[in-house]
Amino acid sequence: MRAFVVATFVAAVSLLPLAAMAENAQPAPAATAQPAAASDENRLICRRIVHQGTLGRTECHTARQWNSIREYNQRMIQETQQRGLTRNPH
């Protein structure tokens, strides 16, 4: 559980500069509008993060960043589970 929390924190912190750049970016002119799929990836999504025993906080990332965080966390969980299967518990 501790590794998951650390991995989530590291992923969130590593993506913070991307969020800052996204906020500073100039909007695209109307003549060169992006396709719907690209704009869906760039929309801002805010989620309330609550851990047991802590106060909740809100994190805002783009859909692309949330997907990246989710994939990273899935990869870390899978690697942790695989390590557990290969170790001798005694």
URRA-V387536 format. One record per run of one state. SS is the DSSP state (H for helix, E for strand, - for the rest). FROM is the first residue (numbers start at 1). LEN is the number of residues. If there is no record, write none. Layout:
ss=SS from=FROM len=LEN
ss=SS from=FROM len=LEN
//
This chain:
ss=- from=1 len=1
ss=H from=2 len=23
ss=- from=25 len=5
ss=H from=30 len=3
ss=- from=33 len=3
ss=H from=36 len=7
ss=- from=43 len=1
ss=E from=44 len=6
ss=- from=50 len=7
ss=E from=57 len=6
ss=H from=63 len=24
ss=- from=87 len=4
//
